């Protein structure tokens, strides 16, 4: 018969083994906790930076808006001094010019039509919208503004004819043609004054 193999007794875990395992686990937990704290700090820092970026963007937009408004006022006051004379040269007889008027929409109490420059006499009037850069959407909005003006006039038994005009320091040929097709006079800078561009065959729309 062969010799039977004698199994060595299995070594049990010692106190030192358990303690070492506990220390290693604790080390991992502490490292995990440290990483979580670092992640939390980074998240808070990112949130702070995003908040600061948002503040900077809002402040920049506010300043840009103020700049645009101021520049728009410059354009408006560039147009204002000679515009009555320029339209009278076309055969009108305006004797009164005002700027910055608001007209309430009779169909919507919360809607107001702001008119930059308004020329008038007892027979007709012209509402001029002034932009630094005139876009097609500005033309469309002015058509809505003219409709509000007409409704308000009808309510007040004002039988005058109303015309519209677009003025802008920057107005592409495409936008100018779009405005003229809508029946608006177009006004553009011309040196130290302004020019009313009236193409051949142009027929202004009346409201």
SEGU-317209 format. One record per residue (C-alpha): residue number from 1; x, y, z. Coordinates in Angstrom, 2 decimals, padded with zeros to 5 digits, m for minus. Example, Ala and Ser with C-alpha at 12.3 -4.5 7.8 and 13.67 -1.06 7.14 Angstrom:
<sites>
   nr       c1       c2       c3
    1   012.30  m004.50   007.80
    2   013.67  m001.06   007.14
</sites>
This chain:
<sites>
   nr       c1       c2       c3
    1   000.00   000.00   000.00
    2   001.15   003.51  m000.80
    3   001.85   006.04   001.79
    4  m001.05   008.36   002.54
    5  m000.35   012.06   002.17
    6  m000.57   014.08   005.32
    7  m002.42   017.38   004.84
    8  m000.88   020.43   006.42
    9  m003.20   022.21   008.78
   10  m004.79   025.32   007.19
   11  m003.38   028.45   008.65
   12  m006.07   030.64   010.17
   13  m006.22   034.44   009.98
   14  m004.19   036.07   012.61
   15  m005.04   039.27   014.43
   16  m002.35   040.96   012.42
   17  m003.96   039.83   009.15
   18  m007.39   041.14   010.17
   19  m005.90   044.40   011.43
   20  m003.95   044.89   008.20
   21  m007.11   044.24   006.16
   22  m009.05   046.73   008.27
   23  m006.32   049.33   007.87
   24  m006.27   048.79   004.10
   25  m010.07   049.14   003.94
   26  m009.90   052.26   006.05
   27  m007.23   053.65   003.78
   28  m009.44   053.02   000.73
   29  m012.42   054.63   002.47
   30  m010.38   057.68   003.42
   31  m009.08   057.98  m000.16
   32  m012.62   057.63  m001.52
   33  m013.85   060.26   000.91
   34  m010.98   062.55  m000.10
   35  m011.79   062.09  m003.78
   36  m015.47   062.79  m003.11
   37  m014.56   065.99  m001.22
   38  m012.30   067.02  m004.09
   39  m015.04   066.27  m006.62
   40  m017.53   068.26  m004.55
   41  m015.07   071.15  m004.38
   42  m014.56   071.02  m008.15
   43  m018.33   070.92  m008.75
   44  m018.83   073.95  m006.49
   45  m015.96   075.78  m008.18
   46  m017.41   074.97  m011.60
   47  m020.82   076.22  m010.46
   48  m019.20   079.40  m009.14
   49  m017.36   079.94  m012.41
   50  m020.55   079.33  m014.42
   51  m022.41   081.81  m012.23
   52  m019.64   084.36  m012.70
   53  m019.63   083.73  m016.46
   54  m023.39   084.20  m016.55
   55  m023.02   087.47  m014.63
   56  m020.35   088.68  m017.04
   57  m022.50   087.75  m020.06
   58  m025.51   089.57  m018.62
   59  m023.41   092.63  m017.81
   60  m021.89   092.57  m021.30
   61  m025.35   092.28  m022.87
   62  m026.59   095.13  m020.70
   63  m023.70   097.37  m021.71
   64  m024.04   096.36  m025.34
   65  m027.77   097.10  m025.15
   66  m027.04   100.52  m023.71
   67  m024.45   101.12  m026.41
   68  m026.89   100.02  m029.12
   69  m029.59   102.27  m027.70
   70  m027.21   105.21  m027.53
   71  m026.01   104.53  m031.05
   72  m029.63   104.24  m032.15
   73  m030.29   107.64  m030.58
   74  m027.36   109.06  m032.52
   75  m028.85   107.72  m035.76
   76  m032.26   109.11  m034.79
   77  m030.86   112.56  m034.14
   78  m028.94   112.35  m037.38
   79  m032.21   111.83  m039.23
   80  m034.38   114.22  m037.21
   81  m033.06   117.74  m038.04
   82  m033.56   117.70  m041.84
   83  m036.18   115.01  m042.34
   84  m039.18   117.36  m042.46
   85  m037.45   119.49  m045.06
   86  m036.51   116.41  m047.09
   87  m040.08   115.13  m047.22
   88  m041.42   118.58  m048.04
   89  m039.06   118.61  m051.01
   90  m041.03   115.57  m052.25
   91  m044.26   117.57  m052.19
   92  m045.44   117.13  m048.63
   93  m046.29   120.10  m046.42
   94  m045.40   118.92  m042.96
   95  m045.30   121.54  m040.27
   96  m044.83   119.44  m037.17
   97  m042.26   116.80  m036.26
   98  m041.99   114.90  m032.99
   99  m040.07   111.88  m031.80
  100  m040.48   109.11  m029.27
  101  m044.26   108.78  m029.18
  102  m046.25   105.71  m028.10
  103  m049.65   104.65  m029.36
  104  m051.78   102.09  m027.55
  105  m053.25   099.23  m029.55
  106  m057.01   099.25  m029.22
  107  m057.13   095.48  m029.85
  108  m054.59   094.65  m027.15
  109  m054.25   096.82  m024.06
  110  m050.79   095.41  m023.38
  111  m049.44   096.26  m026.83
  112  m047.98   099.65  m027.61
  113  m046.61   100.98  m030.89
  114  m043.52   103.12  m030.36
  115  m042.81   105.55  m033.19
  116  m039.32   107.01  m033.42
  117  m040.11   110.03  m035.62
  118  m043.58   111.30  m036.57
  119  m044.21   113.97  m039.20
  120  m047.74   115.31  m039.52
  121  m050.13   117.91  m040.85
  122  m053.91   118.06  m041.13
  123  m054.02   115.76  m044.16
  124  m051.43   113.05  m043.62
  125  m048.59   111.82  m041.44
  126  m045.47   109.69  m041.79
  127  m044.26   107.29  m039.08
  128  m040.52   106.65  m039.32
  129  m038.78   103.67  m037.75
  130  m035.08   104.28  m037.10
  131  m032.54   101.47  m036.78
  132  m028.77   101.31  m036.68
  133  m028.99   098.30  m039.00
  134  m032.33   097.71  m040.68
  135  m033.40   094.09  m041.14
  136  m036.37   092.52  m042.88
  137  m037.94   091.70  m039.52
  138  m037.84   095.41  m038.68
  139  m039.83   096.12  m041.83
  140  m042.40   093.49  m040.86
  141  m042.73   094.94  m037.36
  142  m043.21   098.42  m038.78
  143  m046.11   097.13  m040.87
  144  m047.71   095.90  m037.64
  145  m046.95   099.28  m036.05
  146  m048.69   101.06  m038.92
  147  m051.78   098.87  m038.45
  148  m051.87   099.86  m034.76
  149  m051.58   103.51  m035.77
  150  m054.47   103.16  m038.20
  151  m056.74   101.49  m035.63
  152  m055.94   104.14  m033.06
  153  m056.68   106.91  m035.57
  154  m060.00   105.35  m036.54
  155  m061.05   105.14  m032.90
  156  m060.28   108.84  m032.50
  157  m062.04   109.77  m035.77
  158  m058.71   110.77  m037.31
  159  m059.25   110.49  m041.07
  160  m055.72   111.40  m042.11
  161  m053.69   109.17  m044.41
  162  m050.65   107.52  m042.80
  163  m047.43   106.54  m044.54
  164  m044.44   104.65  m043.22
  165  m040.68   104.98  m043.63
  166  m037.58   103.03  m042.62
  167  m034.34   104.81  m041.73
  168  m031.01   103.15  m040.96
  169  m027.29   103.77  m041.06
  170  m026.88   100.26  m042.43
  171  m029.45   099.03  m044.93
  172  m028.54   096.48  m047.57
  173  m029.96   096.75  m051.06
  174  m032.03   093.63  m050.39
  175  m033.60   095.08  m047.25
  176  m034.13   098.44  m048.94
  177  m035.94   096.74  m051.81
  178  m037.98   094.70  m049.31
  179  m039.03   097.87  m047.46
  180  m039.90   099.70  m050.67
  181  m041.94   096.72  m051.87
  182  m043.86   096.95  m048.58
  183  m044.65   100.58  m049.49
  184  m042.21   102.26  m047.11
  185  m040.00   105.22  m047.92
  186  m036.36   104.40  m047.21
  187  m034.02   106.90  m045.60
  188  m030.24   106.50  m045.65
  189  m027.30   108.68  m044.54
  190  m025.90   111.04  m047.14
  191  m022.83   112.82  m045.82
  192  m023.87   115.14  m043.01
  193  m027.55   114.80  m043.85
  194  m029.89   112.04  m045.05
  195  m031.40   111.00  m048.35
  196  m034.88   109.69  m049.03
  197  m034.40   106.99  m051.64
  198  m037.41   107.01  m053.97
  199  m036.86   104.59  m056.87
  200  m038.62   105.03  m060.18
  201  m042.14   103.68  m060.06
  202  m042.27   103.63  m056.24
  203  m045.78   103.98  m054.86
  204  m045.97   104.50  m051.09
  205  m048.56   102.44  m049.24
  206  m051.11   104.35  m047.23
  207  m052.76   103.16  m044.03
</sites>
